[in-house]
Each structure stands twice: as C-alpha cells, then as structure tokens.
Amino acid sequence: MTHEPPSQAPEGEPMTTLTTTTVLDVVVPVHNEERDLAPCVRKLHADLTRTFPYPFRITIANNASTDGTRAVADELARELPAVAAVHLAEKGRGRALKAVWTASDAAVLAYMDVDLSTDLAALAPLVASLISGHSDLAIGSRLARGARVVRGPKREFISRCYNLILRGALATRFTDAQCGFKAIRADVARRLLPHVEDTGWFFDTELLVLAERAGARIHEVPVDWVDDPDSRVDIVSTAVADLRGVARVARGLLTGRIPIGELRAQLGRRPLEPQTPGVPAGLFKQLVRFGAIGVVSTLAYLLLFVSLRGGLGAQGANLVALLLTAIANTAANRRFTFGVRGRRGAGRHQFEGLLVFALGLALTSGSLALLHVFAAPGGPAELVAVVGANLLATVLRFLLLRNWVFRPRRAAEAAS
C-alpha cells in the first residue's frame, strides 16, 4: 500500500503540498472536537489501511475551533501517514468541505462526520461506484430500503419531514439529504462547487439538488447508523437555516439564476440507445407522464367548459377552456415529460404548443359544429363529442410535442 506524506496548510488556506496519485480523499470537518477527533481518525486510518486497495488521504478540516482541536489535528498529521490537517479561520462545515475539495488532487472526494455514527463498512460501496465511473455522486442513506438506524423519535420525525419538504418544494428523488456520509467524483465537484452558496449544514442538500437537476447519477448506499447522543447540532437553528436554503435554491431554479442548462450540458449523461428497433429510449416513461398530465388537463378542461358554457356558449367555452389548459399542459410536459428545464426556449415552446393547440381547437370545434348539424345543442352529447375529439387531439399532441416541439436535439439546445 502506498501512502502519502502528511501535509499541513497555514491558517485559512487549503493545503498545497499534494501528490498526484491519491485516489480517495476523506475529509473530516471538525469544530471544537478535541475529544472525538483522535479516536475517529485513528479508526478511519486503520480501516482504510486494512481494506482500501488504493492510495488515500484523510484530511482533517478544522474550521475555527477554539479548543484544542488544532493541536490534536497537527499531532495526528505528524504521527499517521496519509493524514493532513487544514485550518480555516471561519466556521462552517460547507465552507471547510468546499475549501478542501477544491484544492484536493484526489479522483474521489468524500467526507464523514467525526462522531462516526455511520458504520465504516459502508465506505467501500460508497466510493466503488465513483471509482468505476458508474456514478457521479454517492450518499449514505438512513431512509433507503435496507438501512438500519438507531435514533430517537424526535430526530427521526425531523429527518423524514425535511426530506418530504425537499420532495415537495424541489422535486428531489434522493432519500436522505443530510446523512454525514457522502462522496463525489472530483471532476463533477469542480463543475458543481462554484454554484453551491451555502457554507453550513445546508451545503449537502444544495450540492445534491444541483447534481440531480444537472442530470448527474446519484448512488445511494443504505447504512447502519447509530445516533450520537452527545451531538452538539442546534436542531432548531439548523432547521431554520435549511428552510431558508430550500427557499433560496427554489428561487434560483425558478428564475434561472442557477445555470442548470449549462450544468446539464456538462454533466448530463447521454441518452441510452434504444434496445428495440423503432422504439425510442424513454418512450414508456414519457407516455405515462404525458398520460397523467393529460388526465389532469382533461378534467380541468371539462370543469372550465361546464362552468363557462352558460355565459360564453359552447364554442366560446371550448376556446377559453382549451387555451388555458393548453398553456398549462405545455408547461407541465416541458418540465416533467420531456425534461426541459430553465427559461431558455420556453417562449418558443409555448408558441409551438399553441400551434398544436390550434389543431386541438379545430378538432373539438369541428366536432361541436358537426354535432349541432345533426342534434340540438346542449346535453350529454356535447360532452361526449368534445371528450372524444379531445382524446384524438391528445394523441396528436403527444406526437407533435415529442417529435417537433421537444425533439431531443432542440430540447438540448434550449437547455444549454
């Protein structure tokens, strides 16, 4: 096993004496942890020495400690091979991780909490998918199937509520944003870190949201996790800061301030080639999502048509109801069915969507006009006619949206 010599950095600066052969850099961010730091680093070092087959480094990221943490970190760096100590003048876990990860030469960057609540047996599967190139970012999850967790009901409730908020507000799909056990490929980190603003506990969540929105592959590892009863995290202040972070990121995504299109162009994985000739990749999922949106749109259309029928007449109600639902339908399909994000190209997509809407209007208006030739206006026959015509228009709408409005090449140009 090849190890690196220890290196240290001056106050407020990340380390500069690094080798170019490091595969894994595990950062342990600490603030006033003089008691737990040495046992954690010794255990981690022994475990990596015994089980990890590549050169590694353990970096102690001391952020503005006021107790004896700095002295302990420096002693460990002198004593143990492949251990480095970095001292930052300002407090913040996110700030410490960003500083060390940005300066590191390792291919894979990881971090874990000093309390070692997560069983180290999960470290190898955490980084394996990144070393192989299969995934871009890996997280330990206490909420994934197969995880084993020991913690009080208060923390369990807060954790699950927080992840539900993330799913509702930011449409996330990962299961556990704040387990202190994560890793990322260095090339992916270089793209994402300049856009991560938080310097505290929300750093993890913001990094994950940007990675997911950019199309990076996130690998989840179920972990064995035992709550540290001596944890000094202020739950209330951390929760408030996290909620503010969620609101800030949501605004950034909605306004386009966060360049998701640019990140997606850099990090998004290429579409899979179709395995079945003539069947494009992703067609089934698109049909399911388009169908779900179509059902909601049809119900909204019917409610609008019925409520407006008395004041505007059948043709007027049909025009207004179809126009409103067409705009909402195009926006929903743009985001959820065809995966186009950001504001770029949205105007063109809505304009082309309105052209498709004109086809639906012609079909439904024509069906009403034809019905009135052979039957009296009003009644269930009108509803049957507009529903049938709307279903036909929906099929044509999907084909036109997929193959014209949101054709993959054009969608990629809009997102870039």
C-alpha positions in Angstrom: 0.0 0.0 0.0 1.3 3.4 -1.0 0.6 6.3 1.4 1.2 10.0 1.1 3.4 12.0 3.4 1.4 14.2 5.8 0.9 17.8 4.7 -0.3 20.8 6.6 -1.6 24.2 5.5 -1.2 27.6 7.0 -4.1 29.4 8.8 -7.0 30.0 6.5 -5.5 28.3 3.4 -6.2 24.8 2.0 -3.2 22.5 1.7 -0.8 22.9 -1.3 1.7 20.0 -0.9 -0.2 17.2 -2.6 0.8 14.2 -4.6 -0.9 13.3 -7.9 -1.6 9.7 -7.1 -4.3 10.0 -4.5 -7.5 8.1 -5.4 -9.6 8.9 -2.3 -9.5 12.0 -0.1 -11.8 11.6 3.0 -12.4 14.9 4.7 -13.4 15.0 8.4 -14.8 18.5 9.1 -14.4 19.5 12.8 -15.2 22.4 15.0 -14.3 22.1 18.7 -13.9 18.3 18.6 -10.7 17.8 20.6 -12.1 14.8 22.4 -13.6 12.8 19.5 -11.1 13.7 16.7 -8.2 11.3 17.6 -10.3 8.2 18.0 -12.2 8.9 14.8 -9.1 9.5 12.7 -7.2 6.5 14.1 -10.1 4.2 13.5 -10.7 5.5 10.0 -7.0 5.3 9.1 -6.7 1.7 10.4 -9.8 0.7 8.4 -8.6 2.3 5.2 -5.1 0.9 5.6 -6.6 -2.6 6.1 -9.3 -2.6 3.4 -8.8 0.1 0.8 -6.6 -1.0 -2.1 -5.7 2.4 -3.5 -3.7 5.4 -2.2 -5.8 7.6 0.1 -5.6 10.7 2.2 -7.5 11.6 5.4 -7.9 15.4 5.7 -8.9 17.0 9.0 -10.7 20.2 8.1 -10.6 22.3 11.3 -12.9 25.2 10.9 -12.4 27.9 13.5 -12.1 25.7 16.5 -11.4 27.5 19.8 -10.4 24.4 21.9 -7.5 22.0 21.5 -8.7 20.6 18.2 -5.9 22.3 16.1 -3.2 20.7 18.3 -4.8 17.3 18.1 -5.1 17.6 14.3 -1.5 18.6 13.9 -0.3 15.8 16.1 -2.3 13.2 14.0 -0.9 14.6 10.8 2.7 14.2 12.1 2.0 10.8 13.5 0.0 9.0 10.8 0.9 8.6 7.2 -1.6 9.9 4.7 -3.2 12.2 7.2 -3.3 16.0 6.6 -4.6 18.9 8.7 -6.1 22.0 7.2 -7.1 25.0 9.4 -9.6 27.6 8.3 -10.3 30.8 10.1 -14.0 30.8 9.6 -16.6 28.4 10.9 -18.9 26.3 8.6 -18.9 22.7 7.5 -19.8 23.6 4.0 -17.0 26.2 3.8 -14.5 23.6 5.1 -15.6 20.9 2.6 -15.6 23.4 -0.3 -12.1 24.6 0.5 -10.5 21.2 0.9 -12.4 19.6 -2.0 -11.5 22.5 -4.4 -7.7 22.1 -3.5 -7.6 18.3 -3.5 -5.9 16.3 -6.2 -7.8 13.1 -5.4 -10.0 11.4 -8.0 -12.8 10.8 -5.5 -13.7 13.2 -2.7 -15.6 12.1 0.4 -16.5 13.3 3.9 -17.8 11.8 7.1 -18.8 13.2 10.5 -16.3 12.9 13.3 -18.7 11.0 15.5 -18.6 8.0 13.2 -22.3 7.4 13.5 -22.2 5.6 10.2 -20.6 2.2 10.1 -17.4 2.3 8.1 -18.3 -0.9 6.3 -20.4 1.3 4.0 -17.4 3.3 2.9 -16.2 0.8 0.2 -19.6 0.5 -1.5 -19.9 4.3 -1.2 -16.8 5.1 -3.3 -16.7 2.0 -5.5 -19.4 3.2 -7.9 -17.4 6.5 -8.3 -14.1 4.9 -8.8 -15.6 2.7 -11.5 -17.2 5.7 -13.2 -20.7 4.2 -12.9 -22.0 7.1 -10.7 -21.1 10.8 -10.2 -22.1 11.2 -6.5 -22.8 8.8 -3.7 -24.6 9.3 -0.5 -25.2 7.2 2.6 -28.9 6.9 3.3 -30.6 6.2 6.6 -34.0 6.2 4.9 -33.3 3.8 2.0 -34.5 0.2 2.0 -32.0 -1.9 3.9 -30.7 0.8 6.2 -30.5 0.1 9.9 -30.9 3.1 12.1 -30.9 3.7 15.9 -32.1 7.1 16.9 -34.8 8.9 18.9 -38.3 9.6 17.6 -37.6 13.4 17.5 -34.7 13.2 15.1 -36.5 10.5 13.0 -39.5 12.8 12.7 -37.5 15.8 11.8 -35.4 13.9 9.2 -38.4 12.5 7.4 -40.2 15.8 7.4 -37.2 17.6 6.0 -36.9 15.1 3.1 -40.6 15.4 2.5 -40.2 19.2 2.2 -37.4 18.7 -0.3 -39.5 16.3 -2.4 -42.4 18.8 -2.4 -40.5 22.1 -2.8 -37.6 21.0 -5.0 -39.0 17.7 -6.6 -36.0 15.7 -5.3 -35.7 12.0 -5.7 -32.9 11.1 -3.3 -34.0 9.7 0.1 -31.6 11.3 2.6 -30.1 14.7 2.1 -28.2 15.1 5.4 -26.6 11.9 6.4 -22.9 12.9 7.0 -21.5 10.3 4.7 -21.1 11.3 1.1 -18.6 11.1 -1.8 -18.3 12.8 -5.2 -16.1 12.4 -8.3 -13.6 15.3 -8.4 -14.4 16.3 -12.0 -18.1 16.6 -11.0 -17.3 18.6 -7.9 -15.3 21.1 -10.0 -18.4 21.8 -12.0 -20.8 22.0 -9.1 -18.9 23.6 -6.2 -18.7 27.1 -7.7 -22.5 27.2 -7.7 -23.0 26.0 -4.1 -23.5 29.0 -2.0 -24.2 27.6 1.5 -21.3 27.4 3.9 -23.0 25.5 6.7 -25.2 22.4 7.1 -27.4 23.1 4.0 -24.3 22.6 1.8 -25.1 18.8 1.4 -28.6 19.5 0.2 -27.7 22.2 -2.2 -25.0 20.1 -3.7 -27.4 17.2 -4.2 -30.1 19.3 -5.7 -27.8 20.8 -8.2 -26.3 17.4 -9.1 -29.7 15.8 -9.6 -31.0 18.8 -11.6 -27.9 18.6 -13.8 -28.6 15.0 -14.7 -25.7 13.5 -12.6 -26.2 9.9 -11.4 -26.6 9.7 -7.6 -25.9 6.3 -6.0 -27.5 5.6 -2.6 -25.9 3.2 0.0 -28.1 2.0 2.8 -26.1 2.5 6.0 -26.0 1.2 9.6 -26.3 4.4 11.6 -26.4 5.0 15.4 -27.3 8.4 16.7 -24.7 10.2 18.7 -26.4 11.3 22.0 -23.7 13.9 22.5 -24.4 15.7 19.2 -24.0 19.5 19.5 -26.0 20.4 16.5 -28.6 23.0 17.3 -31.7 21.4 15.7 -33.9 24.5 15.6 -31.4 26.9 14.2 -30.2 24.3 11.7 -33.8 23.6 10.6 -34.5 27.3 10.1 -31.3 27.8 8.1 -32.1 24.7 6.0 -35.6 26.0 5.2 -34.1 29.3 4.1 -31.7 27.4 1.9 -34.6 25.5 0.3 -36.4 28.8 -0.5 -33.2 30.3 -1.9 -32.5 27.3 -4.2 -36.1 27.2 -5.3 -36.0 30.8 -6.3 -32.7 30.3 -8.1 -34.2 27.4 -10.1 -37.4 29.3 -10.9 -35.6 32.5 -12.0 -32.9 30.7 -13.9 -30.2 32.3 -11.7 -28.7 28.8 -11.2 -27.4 27.7 -14.7 -29.0 24.3 -14.7 -28.9 24.1 -18.5 -25.2 24.7 -18.6 -24.6 22.2 -15.8 -26.8 19.6 -17.6 -24.8 20.1 -20.8 -21.6 19.4 -18.9 -22.7 16.6 -16.5 -25.9 15.1 -18.0 -25.4 11.6 -19.3 -26.1 10.8 -22.9 -29.5 9.2 -23.8 -29.5 5.5 -24.0 -29.6 3.9 -27.4 -32.9 2.1 -28.0 -32.7 -1.6 -27.4 -35.8 -2.3 -29.5 -35.6 -1.1 -33.1 -38.1 1.7 -33.8 -38.9 2.3 -30.1 -37.1 5.4 -28.8 -35.5 5.3 -25.4 -37.6 6.7 -22.6 -40.8 6.4 -24.6 -42.8 4.4 -22.0 -42.0 6.8 -19.2 -42.9 9.7 -21.4 -46.2 8.1 -22.3 -47.0 7.5 -18.6 -46.2 11.1 -17.6 -47.9 12.6 -20.6 -51.0 10.5 -19.9 -51.1 11.6 -16.2 -50.8 15.2 -17.3 -53.4 14.6 -19.9 -55.9 13.2 -17.4 -55.4 16.3 -15.2 -55.7 18.6 -18.2 -58.9 16.9 -19.4 -60.5 17.2 -16.0 -59.6 20.8 -15.8 -60.8 21.4 -19.4 -64.2 19.8 -18.6 -64.6 21.8 -15.4 -63.8 25.0 -17.3 -66.1 24.1 -20.2 -69.0 23.3 -18.0 -68.6 26.4 -15.8 -68.2 28.7 -18.9 -70.8 27.1 -21.1 -73.7 29.2 -19.7 -72.0 32.5 -20.2 -69.9 32.0 -23.4 -71.8 29.3 -25.3 -70.3 26.0 -26.4 -67.8 27.4 -28.8 -66.6 30.2 -26.5 -66.3 27.9 -23.5 -64.4 25.4 -25.6 -62.0 28.1 -26.8 -61.2 29.5 -23.4 -61.0 26.2 -21.6 -58.8 24.7 -24.3 -56.5 27.7 -24.4 -55.9 27.8 -20.6 -55.3 24.1 -20.3 -53.1 24.0 -23.4 -50.7 26.6 -21.8 -50.6 24.7 -18.5 -50.3 21.4 -20.4 -47.3 22.6 -22.4 -45.5 23.9 -19.3 -46.1 20.6 -17.4 -45.0 18.4 -20.3 -41.9 20.6 -20.9 -40.8 20.1 -17.4 -41.9 16.6 -16.4 -42.4 14.6 -19.6 -39.6 15.8 -21.8 -37.2 17.1 -19.0 -36.6 20.6 -20.3 -35.6 23.0 -17.5 -34.8 26.7 -17.3 -36.4 29.6 -19.1 -34.4 29.4 -22.3 -36.6 28.4 -25.2 -39.8 28.5 -23.0 -41.4 31.2 -25.2 -40.8 29.2 -28.4 -42.1 26.1 -26.8 -45.3 27.8 -25.7 -45.7 29.4 -29.2 -45.4 26.0 -30.9 -47.6 24.5 -28.2 -50.3 27.0 -29.2 -50.0 25.9 -32.8 -50.6 22.4 -31.6 -53.4 23.8 -29.5 -54.9 25.2 -32.7 -55.1 21.6 -34.1 -57.0 20.6 -30.9 -59.3 23.5 -31.2 -60.1 22.7 -34.8 -60.9 19.1 -33.9 -63.1 19.9 -30.9 -64.8 22.9 -32.6 -65.4 20.8 -35.7 -66.9 18.0 -33.6 -69.3 20.5 -32.0 -70.2 22.1 -35.3 -70.8 18.6 -36.8 -72.9 17.6 -33.8 -75.1 20.7 -34.0 -75.9 19.9 -37.6 -77.5 16.6 -36.6 -78.6 17.2 -33.0 -79.9 20.0 -30.7 -77.2 22.0 -28.8 -76.5 21.1 -25.2 -76.8 17.9 -23.2 -74.6 14.9 -22.7 -74.0 14.5 -26.5 -71.9 17.7 -26.4 -69.7 16.4 -23.6 -69.2 13.1 -25.4 -68.3 14.9 -28.6 -65.7 17.2 -27.0 -64.2 14.4 -24.9 -63.8 12.2 -28.0 -62.3 15.0 -30.0 -60.1 16.0 -27.1 -58.7 12.4 -26.8 -57.9 12.4 -30.5 -56.2 15.8 -30.2 -54.2 14.4 -27.2 -52.7 11.6 -29.3 -51.7 14.0 -32.0 -50.4 16.4 -29.4 -48.1 13.9 -27.9 -46.7 13.0 -31.3 -46.1 16.7 -32.2 -44.6 17.6 -28.8 -42.2 14.6 -28.9 -41.2 14.8 -32.5 -41.3 18.6 -33.1 -41.6 20.9 -30.1 -39.4 19.0 -27.7 -37.4 16.9 -30.2 -34.3 15.8 -28.2 -31.8 17.9 -30.3 -33.9 21.1 -30.0 -34.5 20.4 -26.3 -30.8 20.1 -25.7 -30.2 23.4 -27.5 -32.8 25.1 -25.3 -31.3 23.7 -22.1 -27.7 24.7 -23.0 
